[in-house]
Amino acid sequence: MLLEVSNNPKRDFLYKFGKTAWYEYYAGYSPRFVKNILDILNLQEGDIILDPWNGSGTTTQVAAENKYYSVGFDINPIMVIVSKARCVNRNSIPKLLMICEKIIKKARYYRKYPWISPEPLEIWLTPKSAKVFRNIERAIQQIACDKDKYLIIFYEESLESINSVAAFFYVALFRTLKKFLEKFRASNPTWIKKPKSPEERVDLKKEDIFREFQYQVEFMINQFEHESDSYVDLERLTKIDIASSDNIPLKDNEIDAVITSPPYCTRIDYAVLTSLELALIGCPIEEMKKLRKRMIGSPVINENIPTLNSNWGKTCLETLSKINSHNSKASKTYYYKTYLQYFDSIYKSIVEINRVLKRNGYGVFVVQDSYYKDVHVNLSQIIIEMTKGLGWTQCCKEDFESKVSMAEINPKIRKYRANTKSVESVIIFKKTRG
């Protein structure tokens, strides 16, 4: 069966409008791409679509808008909240404005402060500023989630209790926090700096924080103008929660199609990317380190280094051999281990995806190639070879030049190669056995 992908997966200018504008996500793809894939696959209404690396929630939103059941998981609770927010419907606008007023009123007059010790927000904010943000979060829980007792969201094993409306206000609070802490953004778009001394922390007036929070809520509401007029009950059609891609909480053969993009093989630290938001939901420094170790593609080395697996395929093993023997500093002692971890996690995730995917179901992967110095990491070919032993048939592979890559951010890479362009590939598989 031959299929043809017509839409480049990369975000176009439209990502600055609509729900995609709510939260800037480096690794996202476009809603038009997902709609194109759904049309290509010609699925039945009511089929179940899975994204095991759901990120900002494009797959789950678009699938639900087209009346499919959508399931999305992410190991990072911030991305679960962001994707849940995108399930808010246009007809919720009057309610959102009313709830915003209640949240600000409640947060303004709290007499007791839900102390977290140590308070992670105080890494970047003075204690009195951190207190205002914590009280707004407390008010979101009390009003939008109907919770009498304040919960440290980071420690929750499931975020089922965070409905789409509460998630909407969490995202508005994320936006508020990031607005005031812009000076800590690095030239690398996936990194957040920390103050070098307590004196560098940001000190804010209470009313300025409330004013900015209300502005961000209104900005997000205004983006509904760029959404379709559909009144589909998105929350009813979606299940979004915390889970690892190598341990998906679904039954065997439950999913009709997978539309996803695995974490890039570019050593992006997705936990650090969301460190401000994680602090806002109560993540302490020591837990941040644990989360970083669990993230696929993290530059942090775990205690137990995996061993080579012949099921990873010829291309993967040859790539690892070249990295291991490379003459650049720390290739063997550090970088080789990070790539071992990455490919081990990707393969285990593909095996788990295979378990939950129905026979004759589709797997759609958006992957980007990369380089280690001058060693080409052909991720699309590696994933193709990893799926061969699982009974997957390749139906389509379309390549698109990616104009944005981590290599272009680092000028030192030109020492090893002149061309820093990347190729983003869309691969469509069909599970024909199992």
N, C-alpha and C positions, 0 to 999 in steps of 0.2 A: 504493500500500500504506500503510495507516494503522496506526501503532503507538502504544501508550500507555505512558508511564513512570509508575509508581505510587510509586516511592521517591525521596525527596529525596536528592540526591547528597551533601549536607553530612554530615560526621561527626556521629553522634549520641552519646549517653552510652556506647555500647558501645566507642568507640574507646579508652577507658581500660582495656579488658580484652583479653586475647588478644595476638596478635602486633602489633596496631596500637598497643598500649601500650609496645612496646619503644622506639619512637622518635617523639617529638612532631614532626609535620610540619604547618606552617601551611596548606599548600595541598592537603592530602589530601582524598579522598572516602571514603565508607564501603564496606566489603566487601559489605554487603547491597545497595547500589546496583549494584555490578558483577554480583552474582548475578542481580538483577532484569533487568539488561540482557541477560545471557546467556540467560535464559529467554525474553525477548521476541524475541531474534533467531533462536531455534530453530536453532542451528548443529548441525553434525554432530560427533560425538565424533572427536577427532583433528584438527579444524580448527585453524588457526593464528591466534592473537590477538596483536595488536601494540599496545604503548603506547610511542610515540616520546618521550614526556616521562614516563618511568616513575616518577619521584619515589621515594616510600618503598616502592613495589612492590605496591600493593593489586591492580592489574589482573593482574599476573603471578601472584601468589599464588592469587587466587580462580579465575582461568582454569585453572591447573594442578590445583587441588583438584577442579575439575569435569571433569577429564580432557581438557582442550584443551591443545594445545601453545601456550606463551606466550613471546613475545619482548618484551623491554623494554630500552630504551636511555635513557641520560641522559648529559649532558655533564659532570655533576658526579660525580667518582668516589666521593664520600661516599654519594650516593644509590644508586649501583650496589652498594656494600657493604651498605647498609641493606636493599635489596630482595633481595639474595642471601641475607641472614640469614633472611628469612622463608620460605625454601625448606627450612629445617631441619624434620625430621619429629619427631613426638612420640616415636617409638621410639628416638630418639637421646638421650633424657634420661640414661640411665645412663652413656653415653659422654661426655656433656657434663660431668657432675660429675667424672669421672675426669680428663678433659683439663684442667679448671680447676685441679685440684690440681697437675698436672704443670707448667702454665704458671707458676703462682705459685712453685713450687719452683725451676724453671729461672731465672726472673727474679730471684729472691732471691739466687742464688749466682753470677750472671754476674760474671766478673772484668774483662772488657773491655767497654767501652761503645761502641756503634755511633755514633760522633760524626757529627752532621750540622752543617755549618758554613755559615751561622749556624743555631743550633737554634731553629726557629720557636716551639716551646713556651715558650721563655724570654721571650717577649713577656709572658706571663701568670704563669709559674712561675719560681721560683728555679732555678738550674742543678741542684742536687741533686734537687729534686722532678721536674724535667723528665727527668732521667736515669732515674728509676724508671719513669715512663710509657713511655719509649723502650725500656727493657729488657723491659717486659711485652709491648709490641708485637713486639719481636724474638722473644720466646718464643712468641707466637702463630704467627708465621711458621714457626719451627723445628718446633713440635709439631703444629699443625693443618694446616700447608701442606707439612710435610716439607722445609723449605728450610734448607740449611746456610749459605747466604750471605744476609746481611741485605739486603733490597731497600727502597729508598725508593719506596713504593707510588705516590706521586703522579706519578712520572715514567713509570710503566708505561702503555703505549698501550692495553693490554688488561688486564682483571682476570679473565681466564679461570682463572688459577692460584689465585685466591681462591675456595675452595669455600664451601659454605653454612655449614659448621661454623666455619671460620676467620672468616667474616663475622659469625657469631653472637658470637664473642668480641671482634671489633673493635667491634661495637655496644655490648657490655657495657663496653668500655674508653671508648668515646665517652660513655656515660652516667656513668661514674666521673669523667671529666675535667669534664664539665658540672656535676656535683654539687658539686665542689670550687670551681668558678669561677662560681657562681651570682651573685655580687656584680657581675659584669661584664655581666649581662643588662640590656638597656635597657627602658624602657616600651614602645617599639616592639618587638613580638615577633620582628621580622626583623632585629634589629641587635644586635651584640656590641660592647661598649666595650673599650678598651685602657687599661692603667694609665697614669697621667699621669707616673709616675716609677718607676724600678726598685724603690724601697722599697715600692710598692703591690703588687708581685708576691706571689703566694701561696706560702708556705713550708709544706711538709707533711712529716710523718714517713713513712718508708718503710712501716712496718707498717700505718699508717692507710690508705694507698693500696691495699695488698694486701687489707686487710679490706673496703674499700668495693668493690673489683673483685669479690671473691667474693660480696658481698651482691647486687650488680647481676646477676651470673650467676644466682644463686638466684632473684631476682625474675623474671627473664626465663623461667626454667624453670617457675616457678609459673604463669605466664600460659598454659601449655599446657592448664591445667584449663578454660579458657574457649574452647578450640578444639574443632573437631569431632573425632570419633574416627577420621577418615579416615587411612589409612596409604598414601595415594598417594605415589609417589616423585616429589616435587615437583621435585627437582633434575634428574631425567631429562627432565621435561616443560618445563623453562624454559631460555631462553638470555637472559642479562642481561649487558650490557657497556656500555662507554663508547662513545658515538657522538653526533653532532649530529643534530638532527631534520631538517636540510636536506641531510644526506648519510648516509642510512640504509644500512648494509652488508647489504642484502638484494637478491635478484633481482627483476626486474620481475614483477608479478602473482603474488606469493608468499603474500600475506596474505588471510585470509578476512574478518577484521573488525578494526577499530581501535577501542579504547576508551581515551579519553585526556582529559586536561585541559591545554590549553596554559598556559604561564605567564601569570599575570594581567597585565593592562595597568595596573598600579598602581605601577610603578617599584619593585618589591620587589627588593632586592639578594640573590638567592639564594646567591651566593658568600659574602657577609659573614655571612649566616644560619648558614652551616656553617664559619665561620672557625676555630673551636676544633678541630673534627674534621679540617679540612684541615691544620692545623698538626701534628696527631698523625700524619698519614700523610706528613709531610715537605714540605709546600708552603711555600716561602719567600715573602716579601712581594712580590717582583717578579713571581713566577708567579701570585700571587693577583690582581694587577692585570690580567694577561693573561686569566685565567679570567673575571673580571668583565666584560671587554669581549666575551667570546664568549657570555655568557648572554643569552637573550632577555628583554627587559624591564628590563635593567640600566640604572641611572641614569648609567652611564659612557658618554661619547660617543666613538665610534671616529674614527680619522683620516679614513676614507672614508665620507662621508655619502651614503646612497642617494638616488636621485631618485624623483619621483612615478611611479607606474605605474597606468595606466588599468584594468588587470586587478584592482586592489584594490577597485574598485566605487565607486558614487556616494556611499554613506554614509561610507566611509572617507575619500574625498577631501574631502568637505564638512567632516568632523570636523577633518581636518588644517588646512584653510583657516581654520576658526574659532580653532584653537589658535595658528596663525601670526599672526593679526591681533588676538589678545587683548591688552588693554591692561595686563595685569599684568606685573610685572617678569620679564624674561628669557624671556618666552613665545616670542619669535622667535629669540633667540640660543641658547637652551639647550633648553627643554622641547619645542619643535617638532621638534628634531633627535632627541631620545630617542624620540618617537612615530614619526617616520619610520623609525628603526632597527627599532622593534618591529614595525610593520606589514610592512616589507620582509622581516623574518625569518619572521614568521607565514606570509606568502604563499608564500615559498620552501619552507617546511616542508610546507604543504598540497600543493604541487605534487609534492614528494618522496613524501609519503604516497600521493598518487594513483598514482604510479609503481609502488609495491610492492603496492597493493591490487588484488585480482582484480576483474574485471568481475562485477557483481552482489554484490560484497562491501559490507560496511557500515562506515560511519565514524560513531562516536559521540563527540561533543564536549561536554564540560562547560565552560561559559564563564561568566564573571561580568562584568557591565557595570561601568562606573566613570565618574568625572568628572574632567575637568581644570578646576578652579575651578567654573564653572557650565556648562561644555560637556559634554554627555552623550556618553560613548564607548560606543556601542551595539555591543559586541563580537559578540554573537550575530548581529545583522543583517549586520555586516561580514563575518563568516566565511561566512554564507549566500551573500552576493554574491560572495565570492572563489571559491567552489566552482562557481558557475554555468557558467563557461567550461570546466570540467573534465568535464562530463557527469555531475554528481552530482544526484540527485533528493532533495529534502527529504521524509522520511517522517513526521517527528514533531518538534514543538518544545514542550517543557513548561517553564514558568517557575516558579521557587520563590524566595520572599523569603529573602535571606541576612541573618541577624542579626549576622554578624560581618564587618566590612570595615575596610580601612585608613583610610577616611574618618572612622570613628567614633573612631579613636585620636587624630586631629589636630583639636582643637577650633577651630582657626583657619579650618577649612573652612566653618564656619557663616556666615562673612562673605559667602560666595557663594551658599549655599543652606541652607535649613532642614532638608530631608530628606537624611539621610546613608545611608539604607538602600540596599542593592544587590540586584540580581536575578541569580540564578544560573539559567542556562538549560541544558537538556539537548536537544541537537539530534541527530537520527538521520538520516543520509544513506544513500542507496544509489547505488553507482557503476553507472550504467546505460549508460555508453558508455566506449569505450577499452579 
